[in-house]
Amino acid sequence: MAWPRVQLVVTADDFGYCPRRDKGIVEAFLAGTVTSVSLLANGTAAESAAELARRHSIPTGLHANLTEGRPVGPARHTASSLLSSEGFFLGKMGFRKALAAGDVALPQVREELEAQLNRFRELLGRSPTHVDGHQHVHVLPGVCQVFAEALQAFGVHFTRLPVERGVGSCAWLEAPARAFASAVESDAQAAMGPFSRHGLRWTDAFVGLSTCGRHMSAHRVLASLARALEDIPAGRPLTAELMAHPGYPSVPPAGGCGEGPDAFSCSWERLHELHVLTAPTLRARLAQNGVQLCAIDDLDSKRPGEGVPCEATLEPFLKPSPP
């Protein structure tokens, strides 16, 4: 059979985190592999990143952030369940623990999300093409409902559903990374209901948890796509998103979201992702396998909630090749 046509959005997260990360992201966009970026409204380089997006006509969405740095909304000036005593967000796991304990006030989450959406409009002069969540915070219980309501109110229709098929069996991932990915997947599956009820859309498949940092290679990206799409029928165009975090590593104290850059952003792994994304190998392999790189606005029209794999089986579209 002919290879199915796949439309792939490659999204670079953390745009606006620091000028060095942004420089790399722009290079990957100009190379033709990155097709979309997600902007941190509270990033220290958000203003210069917005200027880069305008200059290069980069499709830009919002990377909603409730876990790192300082808020942009009313919480900056008053006590908030979202913040530590030092005035910073509680961190990736700290926020999750507070939420599970019932210590997070969801109306304050709504206020902060709306403030970040408004800040995005101030920076770009338009609404975001999509909104996803920094460290996947947007699919957390309770938050996903507030998130969906806010996006609907702001007229944003596209989000990310971070469910990567088979990520729990990826032996190259360390046990903590596999456990976190499995937790994200469980939360995302539960978030489908609220997302669908509020008219949000997402791609048929998502990859990026198994290909983050040093684990990224052209072979693994193609293998992850094949695994993610294998149960989706080929009777219509298929859509997928690859999440990436490329860039030149941050150098303290520059960067971050108000408290300096973290180890993730300072890691050489950001540069490794940049090299994989800008090398011709990945683009060539994608094209050989019928994968069309595109922006979110280019995706074929999809009904809300039409991102759930169906039962029909698709022949593998990945041609065998060495790692």
VOMARNU-975760 format. One line per field, with one value per residue (C-alpha): y, x, z; chain. Coordinates in pm, whole numbers, plus 50000, padded with zeros to 5 digits. Layout:
v: c(Y,...)
u: c(X,...)
w: c(Z,...)
chaine: c(A,...)
END
This chain:
v: c(50000,50362,50530,50733,51110,51248,51614,51678,51990,52027,52258,52414,52481,52748,53030,53342,53157,53322,53475,53174,52926,53156,53189,52814,52786,53045,52861,52539,52722,52878,52534,52419,52153,52346,52471,52620,52763,52794,53120,53159,53480,53510,53429,53686,53710,53710,54058,53988,53648,53813,54044,53743,53576,53884,53930,53571,53507,53217,53054,53112,52973,53017,52785,52827,52823,52752,52586,52795,53151,53441,53490,53766,53804,53932,53674,53896,54143,53930,53600,53310,52934,52914,53060,52986,53231,53374,53461,53192,52914,52586,52386,52090,51843,52099,52224,51869,51786,52102,52031,51671,51793,52036,52337,52506,52750,52688,53043,53165,52926,53078,53431,53344,53168,53466,53703,53502,53496,53873,53917,53709,53938,54241,54091,53956,54168,53861,53545,53239,52971,52717,52685,52400,52363,52407,52069,51948,52136,52191,51828,51803,51722,52032,52249,52091,52210,52565,52558,52449,52715,52989,52884,52873,53221,53353,53184,52945,52607,52403,52242,51953,51610,51455,51088,50908,50549,50300,50548,50332,50056,50276,50105,50392,50623,50634,50499,50845,50975,50675,50717,51087,51019,50756,50999,51268,51020,50922,51286,51366,51083,51212,51564,51459,51501,51862,51951,51806,51965,52308,52260,52207,52013,51825,51607,51237,51150,51306,51226,51390,51232,50945,51166,51446,51569,51316,51057,51247,51106,51087,50714,50747,51029,50815,50506,50699,50835,50487,50352,50642,50612,50235,50200,50500,50424,50567,50660,51028,51253,51179,51452,51443,51676,51641,51833,51960,52174,52290,52583,52696,52616,52894,53050,53176,53421,53507,53339,53169,53302,53526,53304,53221,52929,52571,52273,52154,52476,52487,52128,52031,51829,52144,52176,51808,51856,52162,51961,51679,51922,52130,51842,51735,51370,51411,51619,51377,51073,51236,51325,50973,50833,51062,51303,51665,51928,52199,52455,52408,52645,52419,52106,51965,52054,51832,51804,51867,51553,51382,51289,50951,50649,50418,50038,49987,49892,50092,49917,50056,50357,50360,50194,49986,50163,50156,50387)
u: c(50000,50106,50248,49983,50008,50111,50114,50370,50393,50734,50694,50988,50890,51028,51055,51135,51332,51662,51827,52056,51770,51575,51866,51877,51500,51501,51785,51582,51280,51480,51627,51272,51229,51073,50737,50586,50698,50541,50619,50665,50481,50682,51016,51288,51335,50965,50974,51275,51130,50807,51010,51188,50853,50727,51048,51056,50679,50706,50373,50358,50146,50148,50340,50118,50340,50226,50541,50853,50949,50721,50358,50238,49892,49749,49950,50256,50115,49937,49951,49861,49824,50032,50344,50606,50684,50957,50699,50793,50583,50610,50802,50713,50658,50579,50278,50158,50186,50001,49728,49687,49664,49386,49604,49574,49287,49162,49020,49377,49487,49223,49344,49702,49612,49405,49688,49931,49689,49652,50029,50069,49827,50024,50348,50230,49924,49708,49585,49811,49785,49766,49820,50001,50146,50498,50587,50244,50064,49759,49641,49651,49326,49116,49361,49253,48893,49001,49247,48977,48736,48998,49097,48736,48678,48982,48887,49184,49098,49419,49614,49851,49751,50076,49986,50280,50205,50452,50662,50644,50835,51119,51413,51652,51457,51557,51295,51196,51143,50926,50724,50669,50571,50320,50169,50143,49975,49719,49638,49612,49370,49148,49171,49022,48669,48700,48903,48642,48349,48507,48581,48956,49144,49472,49669,49603,49940,50203,50572,50852,50861,51077,51296,51383,51738,52016,51755,51664,51779,51628,51575,51398,51174,51062,51022,50816,50593,50540,50452,50219,50030,50011,49649,49506,49327,49484,49155,49215,49516,49693,49830,50104,50307,50672,50761,51119,51341,51629,51861,52200,52229,52149,52443,52355,52247,52074,51745,51465,51132,51242,51471,51749,51780,51734,51961,51738,51797,52169,52223,52422,52116,51947,52233,52205,51838,51931,52189,51941,51671,51895,52083,51939,51898,51574,51400,51506,51387,51053,51000,51096,50825,50546,50560,50482,50615,50358,50233,49922,49725,49808,49654,49352,49027,48953,48648,48693,48813,48913,49248,49165,49320,49071,49076,49167,49528,49765,50059,50385,50493,50850,51087,51348,51677,51964,51966)
w: c(50000,49962,50272,50454,50435,50774,50867,51141,51356,51521,51820,52002,52363,52600,52345,52545,52814,52725,52417,52366,52364,52133,51891,51849,51812,51534,51358,51370,51230,50948,50872,50805,51074,51361,51235,51552,51885,52230,52410,52784,52871,53192,53029,53080,52701,52610,52453,52231,52142,52030,51808,51656,51593,51409,51213,51087,51075,51317,51411,51785,52065,52441,52674,52981,53290,53646,53774,53708,53796,53877,53770,53539,53692,54023,54218,54171,54421,54678,54863,54634,54657,54339,54499,54759,55038,54810,54543,54291,54141,54331,54071,53851,54132,54403,54210,54152,54522,54625,54370,54489,54847,54757,54836,54495,54443,54088,54053,54099,53825,53597,53681,53596,53271,53162,53254,53042,52750,52776,52803,52487,52305,52424,52298,51961,51887,51829,51996,52013,51744,52025,52398,52568,52916,53052,53207,53092,53365,53143,53168,53547,53730,53785,53594,53263,53318,53401,53112,52864,52987,52953,52601,52490,52632,52443,52116,52110,51959,51951,52234,52296,52421,52553,52511,52348,52260,52405,52598,52910,52731,52601,52771,52702,52931,53295,53539,53674,53318,53230,53549,53483,53122,53234,53484,53216,52982,53246,53319,52948,52882,53163,53020,52686,52821,52937,52628,52392,52575,52528,52159,52183,51916,51913,51676,51623,51773,51994,52034,52226,52571,52442,52222,52465,52498,52440,52338,52022,51688,51343,51386,51720,51598,51301,51517,51772,51496,51354,51698,51772,51444,51404,51524,51340,51010,50695,50530,50607,50659,50987,51211,51471,51691,51788,52105,52112,52334,52112,52161,52275,52647,52890,53076,53426,53540,53209,53132,53313,53425,53709,53915,53668,53426,53546,53484,53197,53003,53082,52966,52656,52560,52429,52178,52087,51997,51792,51596,51524,51413,51187,51025,50686,50790,50986,50720,50449,50642,50717,50351,50240,50465,50349,50641,50560,50798,50866,51118,51328,51104,50808,50958,50779,50952,51249,51472,51845,52015,51690,51831,51983,51809,51639,51635,51270,51206,50989,50824,50963,50763,50890,50650,50835,50879,51126,51432)
chaine: c(A,A,A,A,A,A,A,A,A,A,A,A,A,A,A,A,A,A,A,A,A,A,A,A,A,A,A,A,A,A,A,A,A,A,A,A,A,A,A,A,A,A,A,A,A,A,A,A,A,A,A,A,A,A,A,A,A,A,A,A,A,A,A,A,A,A,A,A,A,A,A,A,A,A,A,A,A,A,A,A,A,A,A,A,A,A,A,A,A,A,A,A,A,A,A,A,A,A,A,A,A,A,A,A,A,A,A,A,A,A,A,A,A,A,A,A,A,A,A,A,A,A,A,A,A,A,A,A,A,A,A,A,A,A,A,A,A,A,A,A,A,A,A,A,A,A,A,A,A,A,A,A,A,A,A,A,A,A,A,A,A,A,A,A,A,A,A,A,A,A,A,A,A,A,A,A,A,A,A,A,A,A,A,A,A,A,A,A,A,A,A,A,A,A,A,A,A,A,A,A,A,A,A,A,A,A,A,A,A,A,A,A,A,A,A,A,A,A,A,A,A,A,A,A,A,A,A,A,A,A,A,A,A,A,A,A,A,A,A,A,A,A,A,A,A,A,A,A,A,A,A,A,A,A,A,A,A,A,A,A,A,A,A,A,A,A,A,A,A,A,A,A,A,A,A,A,A,A,A,A,A,A,A,A,A,A,A,A,A,A,A,A,A,A,A,A,A,A,A,A,A,A,A,A,A,A,A,A,A,A,A,A,A,A,A,A,A,A,A,A,A,A,A)
END
